[in-house]
């Protein structure tokens, strides 16, 4: 028997404009038995986002509920880390349930996928924005020659591609934008993307951590060995493939786990994959509100994520008060991780680490 898909909705909330859109109709046709509830806005669904009891059904909601809306704002936000710009999202929310994910902090008590059916508007906005920028005259750590746009800040495009053709459309759009690349991070191996013909214009960043920790905090994601095994195939299919070591969760016994991960990755990569490989390192950031949500559905993960003895408050760029590892210790731990990576994979450039 085939495994049940990550998203198999029995309930679909839908904006009127999404109902009238051909892509919205195509998605609805795939799930004819799902109940449909029309809503004024994908952001304002009180029964979904404002009900504290939803925490108890955290995983069921991710599988059984889908939201269809229309993306209105097309603002490109400067980034400077993973990408030069954050593109307008073609989705929001995720079918996976990583216990450290920041999106639930903003959405409230439930975090299913919202698909924006007007992917062509996002692609056109990207094309116009890149054309106005012109050539990238100064190399940076993001890319030496291309402007890079993060396409999946609020979700995982590999999962989104199981629902609609938005992702295929975006990958195709970047084939025709000579001065730019698309980029997105993923924790899900969707081999259908191998047929999208990216021609080197889309960067996929596979997120990796030791599998022992992933079993606890990376809920409903592809296993780490499966993500590693996919890298060579995605490189061969024409993607630029980087890795995110993210988040780095410090705990007793973390050193041998990370050293083993680096050795496993080094042994698996093809020469072609190694030649183009770069990485990001992101230390864990947590949040008191998210801690409270997690205690309602997955308290085991909080044994590792909620460590006030190791963490301190820090104001984020978006104005939120988050918990990060204490300043002096974080620098030491990051230096150790860099050293372990350098010993195991000296060819892997670290694009940034924080």
Buried (B, 14 or more C-beta within 10 A) or exposed (E): EEEEEBBEBEBBBBBEBBBEBEBBEEBBEEBEEBEEBEBEEBEEBEEBBEBEEBBEBBBEBBBBBBBBBBBEEBEBEEBEBBBBBBBBBBBBBBBBBBBBBBBBBBBBBBBBBBBBBBBBBBBEBBBEBBEEBEEBEEEEEBBEEBBBBBBBBBBBBBBBBBBBBBBBBBBBBBBEBEEBBBBBBBBBBBEEBBEBBBBEBBBBBBBBBBBBBBEBBBBBBBBBEEBBEBBBBBBEBBBBBBBBBBBBBBEEEBEEBBBBBBBBBBEBBEEEBBEBBBBBBBBBBBBBBBBEBBEBBBEEBBEBBBBEEBBEEBEEEEEBEBBBBBEEEBEEBBEBBEEBBEEBBEEBEBBBBE
